[in-house]
Amino acid sequence: MSNLPKTAELVIIGGGVIGTSIAYELAKRGMKDIVLVEGDTISSGSTGRCGGGIRAQWSTPENVRLAMASVERFKSLESELETELEFEQGGYLILAHSDQELQQFESNVKMQKSLNLDVDLITPSQAKEIVPSLNIEKITGATWCPSDGSINPFLLNFAYARAARQKGVKIFQHTKVIGIEHKAQKITGINTDQGKISTNQLVNAAGGYAGFIGKLAGLDLPVVPHRHEILATEQINRFFKNMIMSFEYNLYFRQVMDGGIVGGQTNPGELPGTDIKSGLTFLKEMSVKLTHFIPKLKQVKVIRQWAGLYCTSPDAQPILGKIENLAGYYQAIGFSGHGLMLAPRTAVLMANCIADPDFQDEDLSRLNLDRFKHGIVSGERSVV
Ligand SMILES: Cc1cc2nc3c(=O)[nH]c(=O)nc-3n(C[C@H](O)[C@H](O)[C@H](O)COP(=O)(O)OP(=O)(O)OC[C@H]3O[C@@H](n4cnc5c(N)ncnc54)[C@H](O)[C@@H]3O)c2cc1C
């Protein structure tokens, strides 16, 4: 029998890294009576299924700024949360395969440098110096940012959840939101399969199910779930610690600390949906691509493959903050495959916006839902 409280100051829906980090930042600011409800278990969603990559090499200034500020937070989070997170700044090497792509990279690097990112356009042979086993045959150049890196998503999410609990946040797993009540354009409560909570504030942090939560509140949110597949190989001696990415080949991969190679791709033509089966087509395609880039992986066995959901927004950027006409409703959704790396800064912005009605921030307002009122102006292009 669940001991779900009857009332709460604020309810966070979703126990992925977005929900737990917002819970932690709010509790840190002194907010009391926060309840987080998770339909399954902490990290059972995309957070526990992701690649753990962290990069600031994006094509929109908003994403670059959010990621750079998150990297700064990642640096101090291990001591702040008092635990090992396997945070490592091994760098991201993003490969170009045509002169046209190189031109796009050049303009990205110019914008990124203007925001003080330590990124450079490099030649194929410089890329090979960074990863000696890399096949550079079809590569026209690359971008390299040594401060990009990776983290263990489980350690990060459990650390945020634990720290939030220590600060008084009540976390209920196996508690699924099935209804949202509102009256006179104000949130009044949520219904779960374990009972009802009266509240005037909620945060939609439901990842791939954010659109469904929106519908419960009477909102038609412009987000859709998309399956994304990923695999891991057996452990081998560690020979590189960078993330390697190619938009042309639609993949990313890295060698994690224990020696396994972890990599994923976006399946061309993947339709929206919540199916998270992982199949043979993906396994075959990834094996061909991985062994093209690192031929010595031909002898290495894949031991696991799985899938998770991207919560995709129309411009591949997150949708943050409050909305018009429904007081007390907040959202941090639509991360489009890069929510783990943006979580620390997102959580700070969301907590500031919830705790202080007068809080202003350029990125928070640019990433508000109302940006779609006049159509989609531009979007993030550097997505796998
Ligand atoms: C294969 C893959 C690889 C990825 N690689 C990277 C990467 O390298 N770097 C990166 O930054 N990002 C990556 N991502 C994206 C990243 O995983 C997500 O953007 C991030 O984890 C989103 O966190 P979240 O908390 O919003 O969502 P989630 O982790 O999905 O959490 C949402 C939670 O809400 C819960 N929920 C849903 N509906 C309800 C309900 N009705 N009631 C209660 N709870 C509910 C779910 O059970 C879930 O646990 C990847 C994603 C995938 C799938």
The ligand as an SDF file (V2000), in Angstrom:
LIG
                    3D

 53 58  0  0  0  0  0  0  0  0999 V2000
   19.8720    5.0050  -26.9730 C   0  0  0  0  0  0  0  0  0  0  0  0
   19.9660    6.4110  -26.4520 C   0  0  0  0  0  0  0  0  0  0  0  0
   21.2100    7.0320  -26.3790 C   0  0  0  0  0  0  0  0  0  0  0  0
   21.3080    8.3340  -25.8760 C   0  0  0  0  0  0  0  0  0  0  0  0
   22.5490    8.8960  -25.7390 N   0  0  0  0  0  0  0  0  0  0  0  0
   22.6650   10.1090  -25.1370 C   0  0  0  0  0  0  0  0  0  0  0  0
   23.9410   10.6720  -24.8770 C   0  0  0  0  0  0  0  0  0  0  0  0
   24.9840   10.0820  -25.2010 O   0  0  0  0  0  0  0  0  0  0  0  0
   23.9980   11.8770  -24.2500 N   0  0  0  0  0  0  0  0  0  0  0  0
   22.8640   12.5650  -23.8840 C   0  0  0  0  0  0  0  0  0  0  0  0
   22.9640   13.6680  -23.3510 O   0  0  0  0  0  0  0  0  0  0  0  0
   21.6420   12.0380  -24.1140 N   0  0  0  0  0  0  0  0  0  0  0  0
   21.5160   10.8410  -24.7180 C   0  0  0  0  0  0  0  0  0  0  0  0
   20.2780   10.3080  -24.9370 N   0  0  0  0  0  0  0  0  0  0  0  0
   19.1030   11.0950  -24.5570 C   0  0  0  0  0  0  0  0  0  0  0  0
   18.9010   11.0350  -23.0620 C   0  0  0  0  0  0  0  0  0  0  0  0
   18.8470    9.6940  -22.6410 O   0  0  0  0  0  0  0  0  0  0  0  0
   17.6010   11.7340  -22.6990 C   0  0  0  0  0  0  0  0  0  0  0  0
   17.5100   12.9910  -23.3470 O   0  0  0  0  0  0  0  0  0  0  0  0
   17.5150   11.9610  -21.1980 C   0  0  0  0  0  0  0  0  0  0  0  0
   17.8220   10.7830  -20.4910 O   0  0  0  0  0  0  0  0  0  0  0  0
   16.1240   12.4380  -20.8860 C   0  0  0  0  0  0  0  0  0  0  0  0
   15.9050   12.3550  -19.5050 O   0  0  0  0  0  0  0  0  0  0  0  0
   14.4290   12.4900  -18.9660 P   0  0  0  0  0  0  0  0  0  0  0  0
   14.5230   12.5110  -17.4980 O   0  0  0  0  0  0  0  0  0  0  0  0
   13.7420   13.6070  -19.6630 O   0  0  0  0  0  0  0  0  0  0  0  0
   13.6930   11.1850  -19.5130 O   0  0  0  0  0  0  0  0  0  0  0  0
   13.6680    9.7000  -18.9620 P   0  0  0  0  0  0  0  0  0  0  0  0
   14.9780    9.2510  -18.4810 O   0  0  0  0  0  0  0  0  0  0  0  0
   12.9980    8.8880  -20.0210 O   0  0  0  0  0  0  0  0  0  0  0  0
   12.7340    9.8070  -17.7000 O   0  0  0  0  0  0  0  0  0  0  0  0
   11.3440   10.0180  -17.8140 C   0  0  0  0  0  0  0  0  0  0  0  0
   10.6810    9.1370  -16.7960 C   0  0  0  0  0  0  0  0  0  0  0  0
    9.2950    9.4520  -16.7580 O   0  0  0  0  0  0  0  0  0  0  0  0
    8.6190    8.2800  -16.4160 C   0  0  0  0  0  0  0  0  0  0  0  0
    7.2140    8.4150  -16.8030 N   0  0  0  0  0  0  0  0  0  0  0  0
    6.7010    8.4260  -18.0570 C   0  0  0  0  0  0  0  0  0  0  0  0
    5.3600    8.5160  -18.0040 N   0  0  0  0  0  0  0  0  0  0  0  0
    5.0320    8.5900  -16.6870 C   0  0  0  0  0  0  0  0  0  0  0  0
    3.7970    8.6830  -15.9990 C   0  0  0  0  0  0  0  0  0  0  0  0
    2.6180    8.7120  -16.6420 N   0  0  0  0  0  0  0  0  0  0  0  0
    3.8160    8.7200  -14.6480 N   0  0  0  0  0  0  0  0  0  0  0  0
    4.9920    8.6810  -13.9660 C   0  0  0  0  0  0  0  0  0  0  0  0
    6.1920    8.5720  -14.5760 N   0  0  0  0  0  0  0  0  0  0  0  0
    6.2070    8.5250  -15.9200 C   0  0  0  0  0  0  0  0  0  0  0  0
    9.3410    7.1940  -17.1930 C   0  0  0  0  0  0  0  0  0  0  0  0
    9.1310    5.9190  -16.6150 O   0  0  0  0  0  0  0  0  0  0  0  0
   10.7840    7.6540  -17.1180 C   0  0  0  0  0  0  0  0  0  0  0  0
   11.5210    6.9940  -16.1140 O   0  0  0  0  0  0  0  0  0  0  0  0
   20.1430    9.0270  -25.4560 C   0  0  0  0  0  0  0  0  0  0  0  0
   18.8960    8.4040  -25.5360 C   0  0  0  0  0  0  0  0  0  0  0  0
   18.8010    7.1090  -26.0210 C   0  0  0  0  0  0  0  0  0  0  0  0
   17.4560    6.4490  -26.0810 C   0  0  0  0  0  0  0  0  0  0  0  0
  1  2  1  0
  2  3  1  0
  2 52  2  0
  3  4  2  0
  4  5  1  0
  4 50  1  0
  5  6  2  0
  6  7  1  0
  6 13  1  0
  7  8  2  0
  7  9  1  0
  9 10  1  0
 10 11  2  0
 10 12  1  0
 12 13  2  0
 13 14  1  0
 14 15  1  0
 14 50  1  0
 15 16  1  0
 16 17  1  0
 16 18  1  0
 18 19  1  0
 18 20  1  0
 20 21  1  0
 20 22  1  0
 22 23  1  0
 23 24  1  0
 24 25  2  0
 24 26  1  0
 24 27  1  0
 27 28  1  0
 28 29  2  0
 28 30  1  0
 28 31  1  0
 31 32  1  0
 32 33  1  0
 33 34  1  0
 33 48  1  0
 34 35  1  0
 35 36  1  0
 35 46  1  0
 36 37  1  0
 36 45  1  0
 37 38  2  0
 38 39  1  0
 39 40  1  0
 39 45  2  0
 40 41  1  0
 40 42  2  0
 42 43  1  0
 43 44  2  0
 44 45  1  0
 46 47  1  0
 46 48  1  0
 48 49  1  0
 50 51  2  0
 51 52  1  0
 52 53  1  0
M  END
$$$$
